[in-house]
Amino acid sequence: MAETSIPVRTCVGCRERAPVTDLLRVVVRDGALVPDPRRRLPGRGASLHPTPECLRAAERRRAFPRALRLPGGGGAAVEAGPLRAHVLGAPAPADTRPGRAHHDERQTAVPPADRLPAGPHVESRTSSDEQAVKSPR
């Protein structure tokens, strides 16, 4: 049986090479840097260690516009809010559209230790004495 090799990428923050399993893929969607932990979003991606230090270094060096080959190169501005929220664990900036929470309202966040990994392998189960309830559609 042939072994498959794990691809290696360079972190745009610290410039160290690491397996893709250790790095977070980042893409640009609507002018904002968006984390892509499942590595499925379309478009060119940049790799980053999911640590505050590497995020700060990448922002300081203006590495994202160059790595993602955005028009304007290193001088192009991109919104890092969603990425910063993912890496730092802070809530993302609130949406100001009608019906959404305002920026001054506090939202409760789930502590990172309580988060479950997303993916097809995660199942939702009920205990044997609970009955699953279906909502009418």
Secondary structure, DSSP 8 states (H G I E B T S, - for coil): -------EEE-TTT--EEEGGGSEEEEEETTEEEEETTS-SSS--EEE-SSHHHHHHHHHTTHHHHHTT-TTGGG---B-HHHHHHHH--------STTS--TTS------GGG----STT------TTS-------
